[in-house]
Amino acid sequence: MKRLLLALCAIASLDIVAAQQVYRTEFSVFDLREAALKNDHSQTERYIRFAPKSFEAVGKVEVVGEKIELPTAWSDYNVYLHIQNTIKAYDLVVNEQLVASVEDSYTPADFLLSPYLRQGSNEILLLLRRSEVIELNAGAQSNLVEQFRGSYLFAQHRKHIYDYDARIVPSKNGKELMLELDVVVRNDFNFEEMVQVGYDIYSPDNKLIDYAVREFTVAGRSVDTLHIRTSLGEEMRNLWSTTNPKLYRLTLYTKRDGKPREYIVFRLGAGSSTFADGKILRNGKPLAIKTARYNARTTYAEALSEIKALRAKGINTLLPDNPQPEWFYDICDSVGMYVIERANINPVEESENRKIGGTPSNNPQLVGEYLARVKAMYYRTRNHTCIIAYALGGDKAGNGYNMYKAYQWLKGVEKERAVICTSADGEWNSDIQIDN
């Protein structure tokens, strides 16, 4: 009871909450290249699985959490918490300080915890509760996985790769492939710092194509972007498609004291997804899309088997109800399954009611929640090749002010792939229409 009261008091005492949710590509870092290739964190020093235990409940609020011992060696690092499969909406409280309140229980989320942590023992709590916008989940399938499965903490040095955006595209002459890589670097020290960013890229047949280490200066307490454009000299036959799902392997790292640190490994296909004349294009050619509604509700192995079975039936595009686990997109990249990614905006009541507040999608008081869900959807998986378009919500999500704003925001950051509002009904805020 005392723990819950303290947490609730921390929430009630704050008039303005500093947003510490992080919108970026979903990744963690590894100490060793070999471990990164195997996705094995057993030898990563600053990685802890987050498995909260139930502490107490008062009314409809359940407090779960975990005490984490942070060694002194973590003091020069930024600590991030990745949470997924919460089942319910939640308030994140660290050492009796509110970090964030999250209404969307379906979309995995990342948080910067460093401002709230101290050396030694730290208490991380989740106050699980009913969402204040429960209607936005009404049309989505619930998950069947174990609660909090896939949640973890990890730390990055205060000079670190904060995000990245990678593409492999044909050159202007159309004869070779080019790597377009933007690496966002964060410097949380007070003064200007020189940062060394390294990368290497391997072909689908595991041959080293290119590698380099680039140096640039980042001002104190800021982020900056390193832009890399280089020819890979590869043939156009390696363009990724559903019938040719060849993947390149890109490794990013930083160098400190002359040694590579914090490896990030990502696989991506060559080419681009665009739209024209009401059709989705892959590498400039219209796609004949055959869709199926699908959510990865169990394990990697079962999802892999199910997705391969759908491919065998001629299905080439999946329509999830909401953002999926990271490994779902890895599967689709590797087997050649297209995905139309959807934000977790799934109201079903009054979807045709265009009065202000008639449908949640036309309730301006909810515009912040709509934008948060679209941002979380977009940034965490934008580097996956399988994603050929983005949907602002479910089939009966309705349309209105919130969908207009969500469409405008997403079009501002996504320049090539189509943005779809399935309930637009001929209005301007949908690039194409799809059969569901």
LUMSEMI-866841 format. One record per residue (C-alpha): y, x, z; residue number from 1. Coordinates in Angstrom, 1 decimal. Layout:
N
<pt v="Y" u="X" w="Z" i="NUM"/>
...
//
This chain:
436
<pt v="0.0" u="0.0" w="0.0" i="1"/>
<pt v="2.5" u="2.8" w="0.9" i="2"/>
<pt v="1.9" u="4.5" w="-2.4" i="3"/>
<pt v="2.5" u="1.4" w="-4.4" i="4"/>
<pt v="5.7" u="0.5" w="-2.4" i="5"/>
<pt v="7.1" u="4.0" w="-2.9" i="6"/>
<pt v="6.4" u="3.8" w="-6.7" i="7"/>
<pt v="8.0" u="0.3" w="-6.9" i="8"/>
<pt v="11.0" u="1.5" w="-4.9" i="9"/>
<pt v="11.4" u="4.4" w="-7.3" i="10"/>
<pt v="11.5" u="2.0" w="-10.2" i="11"/>
<pt v="13.9" u="-0.4" w="-8.6" i="12"/>
<pt v="16.3" u="2.3" w="-7.5" i="13"/>
<pt v="17.0" u="3.4" w="-11.1" i="14"/>
<pt v="19.6" u="1.7" w="-13.1" i="15"/>
<pt v="19.1" u="3.8" w="-16.2" i="16"/>
<pt v="15.8" u="5.4" w="-17.1" i="17"/>
<pt v="15.9" u="8.7" w="-19.0" i="18"/>
<pt v="13.4" u="8.2" w="-21.8" i="19"/>
<pt v="10.7" u="10.9" w="-21.6" i="20"/>
<pt v="8.3" u="9.5" w="-24.2" i="21"/>
<pt v="7.9" u="11.9" w="-27.0" i="22"/>
<pt v="7.7" u="10.8" w="-30.6" i="23"/>
<pt v="5.9" u="13.5" w="-32.6" i="24"/>
<pt v="2.7" u="14.4" w="-34.4" i="25"/>
<pt v="-0.2" u="14.0" w="-32.0" i="26"/>
<pt v="-1.7" u="17.5" w="-31.3" i="27"/>
<pt v="-2.7" u="19.8" w="-28.5" i="28"/>
<pt v="-2.8" u="23.6" w="-28.5" i="29"/>
<pt v="-5.6" u="26.1" w="-28.1" i="30"/>
<pt v="-5.6" u="29.7" w="-26.7" i="31"/>
<pt v="-8.2" u="30.9" w="-29.2" i="32"/>
<pt v="-8.4" u="30.3" w="-33.0" i="33"/>
<pt v="-12.2" u="29.8" w="-32.8" i="34"/>
<pt v="-11.7" u="27.1" w="-30.2" i="35"/>
<pt v="-9.1" u="25.4" w="-32.3" i="36"/>
<pt v="-11.4" u="25.3" w="-35.2" i="37"/>
<pt v="-14.1" u="23.6" w="-33.1" i="38"/>
<pt v="-11.7" u="21.4" w="-31.2" i="39"/>
<pt v="-13.1" u="22.9" w="-28.0" i="40"/>
<pt v="-10.7" u="23.0" w="-25.0" i="41"/>
<pt v="-13.2" u="24.5" w="-22.6" i="42"/>
<pt v="-11.4" u="27.9" w="-22.9" i="43"/>
<pt v="-7.9" u="26.6" w="-23.0" i="44"/>
<pt v="-6.1" u="27.7" w="-19.8" i="45"/>
<pt v="-3.4" u="25.1" w="-19.7" i="46"/>
<pt v="-5.3" u="21.9" w="-20.5" i="47"/>
<pt v="-6.5" u="19.3" w="-18.1" i="48"/>
<pt v="-8.3" u="16.1" w="-18.8" i="49"/>
<pt v="-6.5" u="13.2" w="-17.2" i="50"/>
<pt v="-9.0" u="10.8" w="-15.6" i="51"/>
<pt v="-7.0" u="8.6" w="-13.1" i="52"/>
<pt v="-8.8" u="6.9" w="-10.3" i="53"/>
<pt v="-8.0" u="3.5" w="-8.8" i="54"/>
<pt v="-5.9" u="3.8" w="-5.6" i="55"/>
<pt v="-4.8" u="0.3" w="-4.7" i="56"/>
<pt v="-3.7" u="-3.1" w="-6.0" i="57"/>
<pt v="-1.0" u="-5.5" w="-4.8" i="58"/>
<pt v="-0.9" u="-8.8" w="-6.6" i="59"/>
<pt v="-1.3" u="-8.2" w="-10.3" i="60"/>
<pt v="-0.2" u="-4.5" w="-10.2" i="61"/>
<pt v="-3.0" u="-1.9" w="-10.0" i="62"/>
<pt v="-2.1" u="1.7" w="-9.1" i="63"/>
<pt v="-4.3" u="4.4" w="-10.6" i="64"/>
<pt v="-3.6" u="8.1" w="-10.7" i="65"/>
<pt v="-4.6" u="11.6" w="-10.0" i="66"/>
<pt v="-3.3" u="14.6" w="-8.0" i="67"/>
<pt v="-2.9" u="17.7" w="-10.2" i="68"/>
<pt v="-2.5" u="21.2" w="-8.8" i="69"/>
<pt v="-0.2" u="23.2" w="-11.1" i="70"/>
<pt v="-0.4" u="27.0" w="-10.7" i="71"/>
<pt v="2.7" u="29.2" w="-10.6" i="72"/>
<pt v="1.8" u="30.5" w="-14.0" i="73"/>
<pt v="2.8" u="27.1" w="-15.5" i="74"/>
<pt v="6.4" u="27.5" w="-14.4" i="75"/>
<pt v="7.5" u="28.8" w="-17.9" i="76"/>
<pt v="5.8" u="26.0" w="-19.7" i="77"/>
<pt v="6.5" u="22.5" w="-20.8" i="78"/>
<pt v="3.9" u="20.1" w="-19.5" i="79"/>
<pt v="3.0" u="17.1" w="-21.7" i="80"/>
<pt v="0.8" u="14.1" w="-20.8" i="81"/>
<pt v="-1.1" u="12.2" w="-23.5" i="82"/>
<pt v="-2.2" u="8.7" w="-22.5" i="83"/>
<pt v="-4.4" u="6.3" w="-24.4" i="84"/>
<pt v="-6.8" u="3.4" w="-23.8" i="85"/>
<pt v="-4.8" u="2.1" w="-20.9" i="86"/>
<pt v="-5.9" u="-1.6" w="-21.6" i="87"/>
<pt v="-2.7" u="-2.8" w="-19.9" i="88"/>
<pt v="1.0" u="-2.1" w="-20.0" i="89"/>
<pt v="2.1" u="0.5" w="-17.4" i="90"/>
<pt v="4.9" u="2.3" w="-15.6" i="91"/>
<pt v="4.4" u="6.1" w="-15.4" i="92"/>
<pt v="5.5" u="7.5" w="-12.1" i="93"/>
<pt v="5.4" u="11.2" w="-11.2" i="94"/>
<pt v="6.1" u="12.4" w="-7.7" i="95"/>
<pt v="7.7" u="9.0" w="-6.9" i="96"/>
<pt v="10.0" u="9.3" w="-10.0" i="97"/>
<pt v="9.8" u="6.8" w="-12.8" i="98"/>
<pt v="9.2" u="8.6" w="-16.2" i="99"/>
<pt v="8.8" u="5.6" w="-18.5" i="100"/>
<pt v="7.8" u="2.0" w="-18.7" i="101"/>
<pt v="5.5" u="1.2" w="-21.6" i="102"/>
<pt v="4.7" u="-2.3" w="-22.9" i="103"/>
<pt v="2.4" u="-1.3" w="-25.7" i="104"/>
<pt v="-1.1" u="-0.6" w="-24.4" i="105"/>
<pt v="-2.7" u="-0.1" w="-27.8" i="106"/>
<pt v="-0.7" u="2.9" w="-29.1" i="107"/>
<pt v="-1.4" u="6.4" w="-27.7" i="108"/>
<pt v="1.7" u="7.9" w="-26.2" i="109"/>
<pt v="3.0" u="11.3" w="-25.1" i="110"/>
<pt v="5.4" u="12.2" w="-22.3" i="111"/>
<pt v="7.3" u="15.3" w="-21.2" i="112"/>
<pt v="6.6" u="15.6" w="-17.5" i="113"/>
<pt v="8.2" u="19.0" w="-16.8" i="114"/>
<pt v="11.5" u="17.5" w="-15.3" i="115"/>
<pt v="9.4" u="15.7" w="-12.7" i="116"/>
<pt v="6.9" u="18.3" w="-11.7" i="117"/>
<pt v="6.8" u="21.0" w="-9.0" i="118"/>
<pt v="4.6" u="23.9" w="-8.2" i="119"/>
<pt v="1.5" u="23.0" w="-6.3" i="120"/>
<pt v="0.4" u="19.5" w="-5.8" i="121"/>
<pt v="1.7" u="16.7" w="-8.1" i="122"/>
<pt v="0.9" u="13.0" w="-8.0" i="123"/>
<pt v="0.8" u="11.2" w="-11.4" i="124"/>
<pt v="0.5" u="7.4" w="-11.1" i="125"/>
<pt v="0.2" u="4.6" w="-13.6" i="126"/>
<pt v="1.2" u="1.1" w="-12.4" i="127"/>
<pt v="-1.0" u="-1.1" w="-14.6" i="128"/>
<pt v="0.4" u="-4.6" w="-15.2" i="129"/>
<pt v="0.8" u="-7.5" w="-17.5" i="130"/>
<pt v="3.1" u="-6.6" w="-20.5" i="131"/>
<pt v="6.5" u="-8.3" w="-20.5" i="132"/>
<pt v="6.0" u="-8.9" w="-24.2" i="133"/>
<pt v="2.3" u="-9.9" w="-24.1" i="134"/>
<pt v="2.9" u="-12.0" w="-27.2" i="135"/>
<pt v="3.2" u="-9.0" w="-29.4" i="136"/>
<pt v="-0.5" u="-8.2" w="-28.7" i="137"/>
<pt v="-1.8" u="-11.7" w="-29.4" i="138"/>
<pt v="-3.3" u="-11.1" w="-32.8" i="139"/>
<pt v="-4.8" u="-7.7" w="-32.2" i="140"/>
<pt v="-8.4" u="-6.9" w="-31.3" i="141"/>
<pt v="-8.9" u="-5.4" w="-27.9" i="142"/>
<pt v="-10.6" u="-2.0" w="-27.5" i="143"/>
<pt v="-14.1" u="-1.7" w="-26.2" i="144"/>
<pt v="-13.8" u="2.0" w="-25.1" i="145"/>
<pt v="-13.7" u="3.4" w="-21.6" i="146"/>
<pt v="-10.3" u="3.1" w="-20.0" i="147"/>
<pt v="-8.2" u="6.3" w="-20.3" i="148"/>
<pt v="-10.8" u="8.0" w="-22.5" i="149"/>
<pt v="-9.0" u="10.7" w="-24.5" i="150"/>
<pt v="-6.1" u="11.2" w="-22.0" i="151"/>
<pt v="-5.1" u="14.7" w="-21.0" i="152"/>
<pt v="-2.3" u="17.1" w="-19.9" i="153"/>
<pt v="-1.5" u="20.3" w="-21.7" i="154"/>
<pt v="1.3" u="22.9" w="-21.5" i="155"/>
<pt v="3.3" u="24.8" w="-24.1" i="156"/>
<pt v="5.5" u="27.8" w="-23.5" i="157"/>
<pt v="9.2" u="27.0" w="-23.4" i="158"/>
<pt v="9.5" u="28.5" w="-26.8" i="159"/>
<pt v="7.0" u="26.4" w="-28.7" i="160"/>
<pt v="6.1" u="24.5" w="-31.8" i="161"/>
<pt v="7.4" u="21.0" w="-31.0" i="162"/>
<pt v="6.4" u="19.2" w="-34.2" i="163"/>
<pt v="5.6" u="19.8" w="-37.8" i="164"/>
<pt v="5.5" u="18.1" w="-41.2" i="165"/>
<pt v="3.2" u="19.5" w="-43.8" i="166"/>
<pt v="2.5" u="18.6" w="-47.5" i="167"/>
<pt v="0.7" u="20.1" w="-50.4" i="168"/>
<pt v="2.2" u="18.9" w="-53.7" i="169"/>
<pt v="2.2" u="19.8" w="-57.3" i="170"/>
<pt v="4.9" u="22.3" w="-58.5" i="171"/>
<pt v="7.7" u="21.1" w="-60.8" i="172"/>
<pt v="5.8" u="22.4" w="-63.8" i="173"/>
<pt v="2.7" u="20.6" w="-62.6" i="174"/>
<pt v="0.5" u="23.6" w="-63.0" i="175"/>
<pt v="-0.1" u="24.7" w="-59.4" i="176"/>
<pt v="0.1" u="23.4" w="-55.8" i="177"/>
<pt v="2.9" u="24.1" w="-53.4" i="178"/>
<pt v="2.9" u="24.1" w="-49.6" i="179"/>
<pt v="5.9" u="22.4" w="-48.1" i="180"/>
<pt v="5.9" u="23.0" w="-44.4" i="181"/>
<pt v="8.6" u="22.2" w="-41.8" i="182"/>
<pt v="8.0" u="23.5" w="-38.3" i="183"/>
<pt v="10.2" u="22.2" w="-35.5" i="184"/>
<pt v="10.6" u="24.8" w="-32.8" i="185"/>
<pt v="11.9" u="24.0" w="-29.3" i="186"/>
<pt v="13.6" u="26.5" w="-27.1" i="187"/>
<pt v="14.0" u="25.3" w="-23.5" i="188"/>
<pt v="15.5" u="28.6" w="-22.2" i="189"/>
<pt v="19.2" u="28.7" w="-21.5" i="190"/>
<pt v="20.0" u="31.3" w="-24.1" i="191"/>
<pt v="19.4" u="31.9" w="-27.8" i="192"/>
<pt v="15.9" u="33.2" w="-28.5" i="193"/>
<pt v="14.1" u="34.8" w="-31.4" i="194"/>
<pt v="10.9" u="32.8" w="-32.3" i="195"/>
<pt v="8.0" u="34.0" w="-34.4" i="196"/>
<pt v="6.1" u="31.3" w="-36.2" i="197"/>
<pt v="2.9" u="32.2" w="-38.0" i="198"/>
<pt v="0.7" u="30.2" w="-40.4" i="199"/>
<pt v="-2.3" u="30.6" w="-42.6" i="200"/>
<pt v="-3.9" u="28.2" w="-45.0" i="201"/>
<pt v="-7.5" u="28.0" w="-46.3" i="202"/>
<pt v="-8.7" u="26.3" w="-49.4" i="203"/>
<pt v="-11.3" u="23.5" w="-49.4" i="204"/>
<pt v="-14.0" u="26.1" w="-50.1" i="205"/>
<pt v="-12.8" u="28.1" w="-47.0" i="206"/>
<pt v="-10.9" u="30.9" w="-48.8" i="207"/>
<pt v="-7.7" u="32.3" w="-47.4" i="208"/>
<pt v="-4.9" u="31.5" w="-49.7" i="209"/>
<pt v="-1.7" u="32.4" w="-47.9" i="210"/>
<pt v="-0.5" u="33.6" w="-44.5" i="211"/>
<pt v="2.8" u="34.8" w="-43.1" i="212"/>
<pt v="4.8" u="35.2" w="-39.9" i="213"/>
<pt v="8.4" u="34.1" w="-40.0" i="214"/>
<pt v="11.2" u="34.9" w="-37.5" i="215"/>
<pt v="14.2" u="32.8" w="-36.8" i="216"/>
<pt v="16.7" u="32.3" w="-34.0" i="217"/>
<pt v="16.9" u="29.1" w="-31.9" i="218"/>
<pt v="19.9" u="28.3" w="-29.7" i="219"/>
<pt v="19.3" u="27.7" w="-26.0" i="220"/>
<pt v="18.2" u="24.3" w="-24.9" i="221"/>
<pt v="17.8" u="23.0" w="-28.5" i="222"/>
<pt v="15.4" u="22.5" w="-31.4" i="223"/>
<pt v="15.6" u="23.9" w="-34.9" i="224"/>
<pt v="13.5" u="23.6" w="-38.0" i="225"/>
<pt v="11.9" u="26.4" w="-40.0" i="226"/>
<pt v="11.5" u="25.4" w="-43.7" i="227"/>
<pt v="8.6" u="27.1" w="-45.6" i="228"/>
<pt v="8.1" u="26.6" w="-49.3" i="229"/>
<pt v="5.5" u="28.7" w="-51.0" i="230"/>
<pt v="3.1" u="28.5" w="-54.0" i="231"/>
<pt v="-0.6" u="28.3" w="-53.3" i="232"/>
<pt v="-1.5" u="29.1" w="-56.8" i="233"/>
<pt v="-4.3" u="26.4" w="-56.6" i="234"/>
<pt v="-5.5" u="24.3" w="-59.4" i="235"/>
<pt v="-4.7" u="20.6" w="-59.8" i="236"/>
<pt v="-8.4" u="19.8" w="-59.5" i="237"/>
<pt v="-8.1" u="20.0" w="-55.8" i="238"/>
<pt v="-5.8" u="16.9" w="-55.5" i="239"/>
<pt v="-7.1" u="14.6" w="-52.7" i="240"/>
<pt v="-8.3" u="11.1" w="-53.5" i="241"/>
<pt v="-10.9" u="8.7" w="-52.3" i="242"/>
<pt v="-13.4" u="10.1" w="-54.8" i="243"/>
<pt v="-12.3" u="13.8" w="-54.2" i="244"/>
<pt v="-11.5" u="14.1" w="-50.5" i="245"/>
<pt v="-11.0" u="17.9" w="-50.5" i="246"/>
<pt v="-9.1" u="19.2" w="-47.5" i="247"/>
<pt v="-7.1" u="22.4" w="-46.9" i="248"/>
<pt v="-7.0" u="23.9" w="-43.4" i="249"/>
<pt v="-3.6" u="24.8" w="-42.0" i="250"/>
<pt v="-3.3" u="26.8" w="-38.8" i="251"/>
<pt v="0.0" u="27.2" w="-37.0" i="252"/>
<pt v="0.8" u="29.5" w="-34.0" i="253"/>
<pt v="3.6" u="31.4" w="-32.3" i="254"/>
<pt v="3.6" u="35.1" w="-31.6" i="255"/>
<pt v="4.8" u="36.5" w="-28.2" i="256"/>
<pt v="4.4" u="40.0" w="-27.1" i="257"/>
<pt v="2.9" u="40.8" w="-30.5" i="258"/>
<pt v="0.0" u="38.4" w="-30.0" i="259"/>
<pt v="-0.7" u="34.9" w="-31.5" i="260"/>
<pt v="-0.4" u="32.1" w="-29.0" i="261"/>
<pt v="-0.9" u="28.3" w="-28.9" i="262"/>
<pt v="-3.0" u="27.6" w="-32.0" i="263"/>
<pt v="-2.7" u="24.3" w="-33.8" i="264"/>
<pt v="-5.2" u="23.5" w="-36.6" i="265"/>
<pt v="-4.7" u="20.6" w="-39.0" i="266"/>
<pt v="-6.5" u="19.6" w="-42.3" i="267"/>
<pt v="-4.7" u="18.0" w="-45.1" i="268"/>
<pt v="-5.2" u="17.0" w="-48.7" i="269"/>
<pt v="-3.1" u="17.8" w="-51.7" i="270"/>
<pt v="-1.0" u="15.3" w="-53.6" i="271"/>
<pt v="1.2" u="12.3" w="-52.6" i="272"/>
<pt v="1.1" u="8.6" w="-52.0" i="273"/>
<pt v="4.0" u="6.6" w="-53.5" i="274"/>
<pt v="4.7" u="3.2" w="-54.8" i="275"/>
<pt v="6.2" u="1.6" w="-58.0" i="276"/>
<pt v="6.3" u="-1.8" w="-59.6" i="277"/>
<pt v="4.7" u="-3.4" w="-56.6" i="278"/>
<pt v="1.7" u="-1.0" w="-56.6" i="279"/>
<pt v="0.6" u="1.9" w="-54.4" i="280"/>
<pt v="0.1" u="5.1" w="-56.4" i="281"/>
<pt v="-2.0" u="8.1" w="-55.5" i="282"/>
<pt v="-0.9" u="11.3" w="-57.4" i="283"/>
<pt v="1.1" u="9.0" w="-59.8" i="284"/>
<pt v="-1.7" u="6.7" w="-60.7" i="285"/>
<pt v="-2.0" u="3.1" w="-59.5" i="286"/>
<pt v="-4.8" u="2.4" w="-57.0" i="287"/>
<pt v="-7.2" u="-0.5" w="-57.2" i="288"/>
<pt v="-7.3" u="-1.3" w="-53.5" i="289"/>
<pt v="-10.2" u="-3.0" w="-51.9" i="290"/>
<pt v="-9.4" u="-3.6" w="-48.3" i="291"/>
<pt v="-11.2" u="-4.4" w="-45.0" i="292"/>
<pt v="-9.8" u="-5.1" w="-41.6" i="293"/>
<pt v="-11.2" u="-2.4" w="-39.3" i="294"/>
<pt v="-10.6" u="-1.0" w="-35.8" i="295"/>
<pt v="-12.3" u="2.1" w="-34.3" i="296"/>
<pt v="-13.4" u="0.3" w="-31.1" i="297"/>
<pt v="-16.2" u="2.6" w="-29.8" i="298"/>
<pt v="-17.0" u="6.3" w="-30.5" i="299"/>
<pt v="-16.4" u="8.9" w="-33.2" i="300"/>
<pt v="-20.1" u="8.9" w="-34.3" i="301"/>
<pt v="-20.2" u="5.1" w="-34.6" i="302"/>
<pt v="-16.9" u="4.9" w="-36.4" i="303"/>
<pt v="-18.0" u="7.6" w="-38.9" i="304"/>
<pt v="-21.2" u="5.6" w="-39.6" i="305"/>
<pt v="-19.3" u="2.3" w="-40.0" i="306"/>
<pt v="-16.6" u="3.8" w="-42.3" i="307"/>
<pt v="-19.2" u="5.5" w="-44.5" i="308"/>
<pt v="-21.0" u="2.1" w="-44.8" i="309"/>
<pt v="-17.8" u="0.4" w="-45.8" i="310"/>
<pt v="-17.3" u="3.1" w="-48.5" i="311"/>
<pt v="-20.8" u="2.5" w="-49.8" i="312"/>
<pt v="-19.9" u="-1.2" w="-50.2" i="313"/>
<pt v="-16.9" u="-0.3" w="-52.3" i="314"/>
<pt v="-14.2" u="-0.6" w="-49.6" i="315"/>
<pt v="-11.6" u="2.1" w="-50.1" i="316"/>
<pt v="-8.7" u="1.0" w="-47.8" i="317"/>
<pt v="-8.8" u="0.1" w="-44.1" i="318"/>
<pt v="-6.3" u="-2.2" w="-42.4" i="319"/>
<pt v="-6.3" u="-1.6" w="-38.6" i="320"/>
<pt v="-4.5" u="-4.0" w="-36.3" i="321"/>
<pt v="-2.7" u="-1.2" w="-34.6" i="322"/>
<pt v="-2.6" u="2.6" w="-34.3" i="323"/>
<pt v="-6.0" u="4.1" w="-33.8" i="324"/>
<pt v="-7.4" u="7.2" w="-32.0" i="325"/>
<pt v="-6.5" u="10.5" w="-33.7" i="326"/>
<pt v="-10.1" u="11.1" w="-34.8" i="327"/>
<pt v="-10.1" u="7.8" w="-36.8" i="328"/>
<pt v="-7.6" u="9.4" w="-39.2" i="329"/>
<pt v="-9.6" u="12.6" w="-39.3" i="330"/>
<pt v="-12.7" u="10.6" w="-40.4" i="331"/>
<pt v="-10.7" u="8.8" w="-43.1" i="332"/>
<pt v="-9.2" u="12.1" w="-44.3" i="333"/>
<pt v="-12.7" u="13.7" w="-44.6" i="334"/>
<pt v="-14.6" u="10.9" w="-46.2" i="335"/>
<pt v="-11.9" u="9.7" w="-48.6" i="336"/>
<pt v="-10.9" u="6.4" w="-47.1" i="337"/>
<pt v="-7.3" u="5.2" w="-47.5" i="338"/>
<pt v="-5.5" u="3.6" w="-44.6" i="339"/>
<pt v="-2.5" u="1.3" w="-44.4" i="340"/>
<pt v="-1.2" u="2.1" w="-41.0" i="341"/>
<pt v="0.0" u="-0.7" w="-38.8" i="342"/>
<pt v="2.3" u="-0.8" w="-35.8" i="343"/>
<pt v="1.1" u="-2.8" w="-32.9" i="344"/>
<pt v="3.3" u="-5.8" w="-33.6" i="345"/>
<pt v="0.9" u="-8.8" w="-33.6" i="346"/>
<pt v="2.5" u="-12.0" w="-32.5" i="347"/>
<pt v="0.9" u="-15.2" w="-33.9" i="348"/>
<pt v="2.9" u="-18.1" w="-32.4" i="349"/>
<pt v="5.8" u="-19.6" w="-34.4" i="350"/>
<pt v="5.4" u="-17.0" w="-37.1" i="351"/>
<pt v="7.1" u="-19.3" w="-39.6" i="352"/>
<pt v="9.9" u="-20.3" w="-37.3" i="353"/>
<pt v="13.0" u="-18.4" w="-38.5" i="354"/>
<pt v="15.4" u="-19.7" w="-35.9" i="355"/>
<pt v="16.8" u="-17.0" w="-33.6" i="356"/>
<pt v="14.1" u="-16.5" w="-31.0" i="357"/>
<pt v="11.8" u="-18.8" w="-32.8" i="358"/>
<pt v="9.4" u="-16.0" w="-33.6" i="359"/>
<pt v="9.4" u="-12.8" w="-31.5" i="360"/>
<pt v="10.2" u="-11.0" w="-34.8" i="361"/>
<pt v="13.6" u="-12.8" w="-34.9" i="362"/>
<pt v="14.5" u="-12.3" w="-31.2" i="363"/>
<pt v="17.2" u="-9.6" w="-31.1" i="364"/>
<pt v="16.5" u="-9.0" w="-27.4" i="365"/>
<pt v="13.2" u="-7.4" w="-28.5" i="366"/>
<pt v="14.5" u="-5.1" w="-31.2" i="367"/>
<pt v="14.2" u="-2.0" w="-29.0" i="368"/>
<pt v="10.5" u="-2.7" w="-28.4" i="369"/>
<pt v="9.9" u="-3.2" w="-32.1" i="370"/>
<pt v="11.6" u="0.1" w="-33.0" i="371"/>
<pt v="9.7" u="1.9" w="-30.2" i="372"/>
<pt v="6.3" u="0.7" w="-31.6" i="373"/>
<pt v="7.2" u="1.6" w="-35.2" i="374"/>
<pt v="8.4" u="5.1" w="-34.1" i="375"/>
<pt v="5.2" u="5.8" w="-32.1" i="376"/>
<pt v="3.1" u="4.6" w="-35.0" i="377"/>
<pt v="4.9" u="6.7" w="-37.6" i="378"/>
<pt v="5.4" u="10.1" w="-36.0" i="379"/>
<pt v="2.0" u="10.6" w="-34.4" i="380"/>
<pt v="0.0" u="10.3" w="-37.7" i="381"/>
<pt v="2.5" u="10.9" w="-40.5" i="382"/>
<pt v="0.7" u="14.1" w="-41.5" i="383"/>
<pt v="-2.6" u="12.5" w="-42.3" i="384"/>
<pt v="-3.4" u="12.3" w="-46.0" i="385"/>
<pt v="-5.4" u="9.1" w="-45.7" i="386"/>
<pt v="-2.3" u="7.0" w="-44.9" i="387"/>
<pt v="-1.0" u="5.5" w="-48.2" i="388"/>
<pt v="1.4" u="3.0" w="-46.7" i="389"/>
<pt v="2.9" u="1.6" w="-43.4" i="390"/>
<pt v="2.8" u="-2.0" w="-42.2" i="391"/>
<pt v="5.4" u="-3.2" w="-39.7" i="392"/>
<pt v="2.9" u="-5.5" w="-38.1" i="393"/>
<pt v="0.0" u="-7.9" w="-38.5" i="394"/>
<pt v="-0.6" u="-10.6" w="-41.0" i="395"/>
<pt v="1.2" u="-13.3" w="-39.1" i="396"/>
<pt v="3.8" u="-11.2" w="-37.3" i="397"/>
<pt v="6.7" u="-13.2" w="-38.7" i="398"/>
<pt v="10.0" u="-11.9" w="-40.1" i="399"/>
<pt v="13.6" u="-11.7" w="-38.9" i="400"/>
<pt v="16.1" u="-9.4" w="-37.3" i="401"/>
<pt v="13.6" u="-7.1" w="-35.6" i="402"/>
<pt v="11.6" u="-6.6" w="-38.8" i="403"/>
<pt v="14.8" u="-5.9" w="-40.8" i="404"/>
<pt v="15.8" u="-3.2" w="-38.4" i="405"/>
<pt v="12.2" u="-1.8" w="-38.2" i="406"/>
<pt v="12.1" u="-1.6" w="-42.1" i="407"/>
<pt v="15.5" u="0.1" w="-42.3" i="408"/>
<pt v="14.5" u="2.7" w="-39.7" i="409"/>
<pt v="11.2" u="3.5" w="-41.3" i="410"/>
<pt v="12.7" u="3.7" w="-44.8" i="411"/>
<pt v="15.2" u="6.2" w="-43.3" i="412"/>
<pt v="12.5" u="8.7" w="-42.3" i="413"/>
<pt v="9.7" u="7.9" w="-44.8" i="414"/>
<pt v="10.9" u="8.7" w="-48.4" i="415"/>
<pt v="7.7" u="8.2" w="-50.4" i="416"/>
<pt v="5.1" u="5.9" w="-49.0" i="417"/>
<pt v="5.5" u="2.1" w="-49.1" i="418"/>
<pt v="6.7" u="0.1" w="-46.1" i="419"/>
<pt v="5.1" u="-3.3" w="-45.9" i="420"/>
<pt v="6.1" u="-6.5" w="-44.0" i="421"/>
<pt v="3.2" u="-8.8" w="-44.7" i="422"/>
<pt v="5.3" u="-11.8" w="-43.5" i="423"/>
<pt v="8.3" u="-11.0" w="-45.6" i="424"/>
<pt v="7.5" u="-13.9" w="-48.0" i="425"/>
<pt v="9.7" u="-12.5" w="-50.8" i="426"/>
<pt v="12.5" u="-11.2" w="-48.6" i="427"/>
<pt v="13.9" u="-7.7" w="-49.2" i="428"/>
<pt v="12.2" u="-5.9" w="-46.3" i="429"/>
<pt v="8.8" u="-5.2" w="-47.9" i="430"/>
<pt v="8.3" u="-2.7" w="-50.7" i="431"/>
<pt v="5.0" u="-4.3" w="-51.9" i="432"/>
<pt v="2.7" u="-7.1" w="-51.0" i="433"/>
<pt v="-1.0" u="-6.6" w="-50.3" i="434"/>
<pt v="-4.0" u="-9.0" w="-50.1" i="435"/>
<pt v="-5.3" u="-9.1" w="-46.5" i="436"/>
//
